[in-house]
Amino acid sequence: MVRQECTEVGPYCPVEYTVLSYYPNLAVNVVLCVGFGLCALGIIGVGVWKKTWGYSAALAAGCILEMVGYVGRIQLHSNPWDSKAFETQICAIILAPTLICISIYLILKHITMSVNPALSRIRPRLYPIIFVPADISCLVLQATGGSMAAVASSGNLDLLLAGDRVIIAGIALQVVVLGCFALMCFDYWLRARKWVKTEEATAKAKALWMNKRFRIFCYAVSGALGGILIRCIYRIAEMAGGWGSPIMQDEPSFIVLEGFMILIPVILLTIFQPGLLFPAMAERESLRFEKKSKNEQPVVSSNATPEDLEHVKPQRLEKSSV
């Protein structure tokens, strides 16, 4: 049982009495911290270069939050009773994947717009409108639960249990949202695979579908989505046992199912970025966030689709003076 008066390991405050009951492995946590930090730099660098602002901002923010969480675990290696470090790592590591998911939710919209928007069950622009707010709802629930748990660390066990349940609800909702998104991706893939084999498929769509770089990008995103889903399921099992549960106190499972199940997806999303492998998405992202003057019309790229053109209002023809 956690002792409120303990501030460092000693004869009356052994490490076994902490929530984790172990000294977090220094080397592994340094590797994870550095890994997320390097990914954040890579994402920001390519994001600024290719101007994929929406994708890069969410992904980089998630990486930075993960890095902060593992800094907290590094501090816990020195003092497992450091309550501030414990609160930091709990909140940061639980919340970060939710931000990472936002970057993934933006991708399906661009894939459907580039291949064939008509094959999508819903209008492409609705994907981020539906899934990003749903993801933010998961973030709010988990943040609320984490705040409750942080306050309860002073000894309020009822509040601690309530915070635990709110966190579980947030992660469970995230699994549902991710699962629904994965099903919609799979459904579109089945429909597109069948369509590109027909005579109705355009040469441009077929070229993109068979493009090796585009396929690698899609495989990388699928792998990242699978890794995050595994992590979320693990977190539900971990939190369901309560604070100090056997799963929570098993460091190897945390390292594999939390640490690397997020680091590997982030590495995939960093190396195989849309700015490098999916130019159509990069162009749309750049145009979307480009600052325009009031009367300036957006430049229509060669990759524009009817969805893009909906936002372009027809210009009035001004009479030229003779």
C-alpha positions in Angstrom: 0.0 0.0 0.0 1.2 3.5 -0.9 2.3 5.5 2.2 1.4 9.2 2.0 4.3 10.3 4.1 7.0 8.6 2.0 9.1 10.9 -0.2 12.1 8.6 -0.9 13.1 4.9 -0.5 14.1 4.0 3.0 13.6 1.3 5.7 9.9 2.3 6.2 9.3 3.3 2.6 10.5 0.4 0.4 10.2 0.6 -3.3 7.7 -2.3 -3.2 5.2 0.1 -1.5 5.1 2.4 -4.5 2.4 2.1 -7.2 4.9 0.7 -9.6 6.8 -1.3 -7.0 10.0 -1.2 -9.0 12.8 1.2 -10.1 12.0 2.0 -13.8 14.8 0.7 -16.1 17.1 3.7 -16.8 18.5 2.5 -20.1 15.2 1.5 -21.7 13.5 4.8 -20.7 16.4 6.8 -22.0 16.1 5.0 -25.3 12.4 5.6 -25.5 12.8 9.3 -24.5 15.5 9.9 -27.1 13.6 7.9 -29.7 10.5 10.1 -29.3 12.6 13.2 -29.3 14.4 12.3 -32.6 11.0 11.4 -34.2 9.7 14.8 -33.1 12.6 16.6 -34.8 12.2 14.5 -38.0 8.5 15.2 -38.1 8.9 18.9 -37.6 11.7 19.1 -40.1 9.8 17.3 -42.9 6.6 19.0 -41.9 8.1 22.5 -42.3 9.8 21.4 -45.6 6.7 19.9 -47.2 4.2 22.1 -45.3 2.1 19.2 -44.0 1.0 21.4 -41.1 -2.0 19.5 -39.8 -0.4 16.0 -39.9 2.9 17.1 -38.5 1.6 19.3 -35.7 -0.5 16.6 -34.1 2.2 13.9 -34.5 5.0 16.1 -33.2 2.9 17.2 -30.2 2.2 13.5 -29.4 6.0 12.7 -29.6 6.9 15.6 -27.3 4.3 14.5 -24.8 5.7 11.0 -24.9 9.2 12.3 -24.4 8.0 14.3 -21.3 6.4 11.1 -19.9 9.6 9.1 -20.2 11.6 12.0 -18.6 9.3 11.4 -15.7 10.1 7.7 -15.6 13.8 8.5 -15.8 13.3 10.7 -12.6 11.4 7.8 -11.0 14.5 5.6 -11.5 16.3 7.9 -9.1 13.4 8.2 -6.7 10.3 5.9 -7.2 8.6 8.0 -4.5 8.8 11.2 -6.5 5.0 12.0 -6.8 5.5 14.8 -9.3 7.5 12.5 -11.6 4.9 9.8 -11.3 2.0 12.2 -12.1 3.9 13.5 -15.1 4.6 10.1 -16.6 1.1 8.9 -16.0 -0.6 11.9 -17.6 1.8 12.4 -20.5 2.1 8.7 -21.5 -1.6 8.1 -21.3 -2.6 11.2 -23.3 0.1 11.3 -26.0 -1.3 8.5 -28.3 -4.6 10.4 -28.6 -2.7 13.2 -30.3 -0.8 10.8 -32.5 -4.1 9.3 -33.6 -5.3 12.7 -34.9 -2.6 12.6 -37.6 -3.8 9.2 -38.7 -7.4 10.3 -38.9 -6.4 13.0 -41.5 -5.0 10.4 -43.9 -8.1 8.5 -45.0 -9.7 11.7 -46.2 -6.8 12.3 -48.6 -6.6 8.7 -49.8 -10.3 8.7 -50.7 -10.0 12.1 -52.4 -7.0 10.9 -54.5 -8.3 7.5 -55.5 -12.1 7.9 -55.9 -14.2 9.9 -53.4 -17.4 8.2 -54.7 -16.3 4.9 -53.2 -16.3 6.3 -49.7 -19.3 5.5 -47.5 -19.2 9.1 -46.3 -17.9 12.3 -47.9 -14.1 12.5 -47.5 -14.1 15.8 -45.7 -16.3 14.2 -42.9 -13.5 11.8 -41.8 -11.6 14.4 -39.7 -14.8 16.2 -38.8 -16.1 12.9 -37.2 -13.0 11.3 -35.9 -10.9 14.2 -34.6 -13.7 15.5 -32.2 -14.3 11.9 -31.1 -10.5 11.5 -30.4 -10.5 14.8 -28.5 -13.4 13.4 -26.4 -11.1 10.5 -25.5 -8.4 13.0 -24.6 -10.7 15.0 -22.3 -11.9 11.9 -20.5 -8.3 10.6 -20.0 -7.0 14.0 -18.9 -9.9 14.3 -16.4 -9.2 10.9 -15.0 -5.5 11.6 -14.8 -6.1 14.9 -13.0 -8.4 13.1 -10.5 -5.7 10.4 -9.9 -3.0 13.1 -9.5 -5.1 14.9 -6.8 -6.0 11.6 -5.2 -2.3 10.6 -4.8 -2.4 12.5 -1.6 -4.4 9.7 0.0 -8.0 10.0 -1.2 -8.6 6.4 -2.3 -12.2 7.0 -3.5 -11.1 9.8 -5.8 -8.2 7.6 -7.0 -10.7 4.8 -7.9 -13.0 7.3 -9.7 -10.0 8.7 -11.7 -9.0 5.2 -12.7 -12.5 4.5 -14.0 -12.6 7.7 -16.0 -9.3 6.9 -17.6 -10.5 3.4 -18.5 -13.6 4.9 -20.1 -11.5 7.3 -22.1 -9.2 4.5 -23.3 -12.1 2.2 -24.1 -13.7 5.0 -26.1 -10.5 5.4 -28.0 -10.4 1.7 -28.8 -14.0 2.0 -30.2 -13.1 5.1 -32.3 -9.9 3.5 -33.6 -11.8 0.3 -34.3 -14.5 2.1 -36.3 -11.8 4.0 -38.2 -9.9 0.8 -39.0 -13.1 -0.8 -40.3 -13.8 2.2 -42.5 -10.3 2.0 -43.9 -10.6 -1.7 -44.6 -14.0 -1.2 -46.2 -12.6 1.5 -48.5 -9.6 -0.6 -49.4 -11.9 -3.5 -50.4 -14.1 -1.2 -52.6 -11.1 0.6 -54.2 -9.2 -2.7 -54.9 -12.3 -4.0 -56.8 -12.9 -0.7 -58.6 -9.4 -0.1 -59.9 -9.7 -3.4 -61.8 -12.7 -2.2 -63.7 -12.8 -0.1 -66.9 -14.4 2.7 -64.9 -11.1 3.4 -63.1 -9.2 6.4 -64.3 -5.6 6.1 -65.4 -4.6 8.5 -62.6 -6.3 6.4 -59.9 -4.7 3.2 -61.2 -1.3 4.8 -61.3 -1.6 6.0 -57.7 -3.0 2.6 -56.6 0.0 0.8 -58.1 2.5 3.3 -57.0 5.1 1.6 -54.8 5.7 4.7 -52.6 2.0 5.2 -52.0 1.5 1.5 -51.1 4.4 1.6 -48.7 2.9 4.7 -47.1 -0.5 2.9 -46.7 1.2 -0.2 -45.2 3.1 2.0 -42.7 -0.1 3.8 -41.6 -1.8 0.4 -41.2 1.0 -0.9 -39.1 0.9 2.2 -36.9 -2.8 1.9 -36.4 -2.4 -1.7 -35.4 0.3 -0.9 -32.9 -1.7 1.9 -31.2 -4.8 -0.5 -31.0 -2.7 -3.1 -29.2 -1.4 -0.5 -26.8 -4.9 0.8 -26.0 -6.2 -2.8 -25.3 -3.2 -3.3 -23.0 -3.9 -0.1 -21.1 -7.5 -1.1 -20.5 -6.3 -4.4 -19.0 -3.7 -2.5 -16.9 -6.0 0.1 -15.5 -8.9 -2.4 -14.9 -6.8 -3.9 -12.2 -6.5 -0.6 -10.4 -3.5 1.3 -9.2 -0.7 -1.1 -8.2 -2.2 -4.0 -10.0 0.1 -7.0 -11.1 -0.1 -5.8 -14.7 0.9 -2.2 -13.7 3.8 -3.6 -11.7 5.1 -5.7 -14.5 7.7 -3.6 -16.2 8.5 -5.8 -19.2 4.9 -5.8 -20.4 4.8 -2.0 -20.0 8.0 -1.6 -22.0 6.8 -3.8 -24.9 3.0 -3.1 -25.0 3.1 0.6 -24.0 6.6 1.9 -24.9 7.4 0.2 -28.1 3.8 -0.2 -29.3 3.8 3.6 -29.5 7.5 4.2 -30.5 7.3 1.8 -33.5 4.1 3.4 -34.9 5.7 6.8 -34.5 8.9 5.7 -36.3 6.7 4.4 -39.1 4.8 7.6 -39.3 8.0 9.6 -39.2 10.0 7.7 -41.8 7.1 7.2 -44.2 5.6 10.6 -44.1 3.0 11.9 -46.7 5.3 14.7 -47.5 7.8 12.1 -48.9 5.5 9.3 -50.2 2.1 10.9 -50.8 2.5 14.2 -52.6 -1.2 14.7 -53.2 -1.9 14.9 -49.5 1.1 17.1 -48.9 -0.1 19.6 -51.6 -3.6 19.7 -50.1 -2.2 20.2 -46.6 0.0 23.0 -47.8 -2.8 24.8 -49.7 -5.2 24.4 -46.8 -3.0 26.2 -44.3 -1.6 28.7 -46.7 -2.3 32.3 -45.7 -4.3 34.2 -48.3 -5.4 37.7 -48.7 -9.2 38.4 -48.6 -9.6 38.5 -52.4 -7.0 35.9 -53.2 -8.3 32.6 -54.6 -6.5 29.4 -53.7 -4.2 27.9 -56.3 -5.8 24.7 -57.7 -3.2 22.0 -58.0 -3.0 19.2 -60.5 -4.2 16.8 -57.8 -7.4 18.8 -57.0 -10.6 16.8 -56.8 -14.2 17.9 -56.8 -14.0 18.0 -53.0 -11.2 20.6 -53.3 -13.0 22.7 -55.9 -16.1 23.1 -53.6 -14.1 25.5 -51.5 -13.1 27.7 -54.5 -15.7 30.4 -55.2 -16.0 31.6 -58.8 -14.3 34.9 -59.3 -16.1 37.8 -60.8 -14.8 39.0 -64.1 -13.8 42.7 -63.8 -14.2 44.9 -66.8 -10.9 46.2 -68.0 -10.7 49.9 -68.7 -10.0 50.8 -72.3 
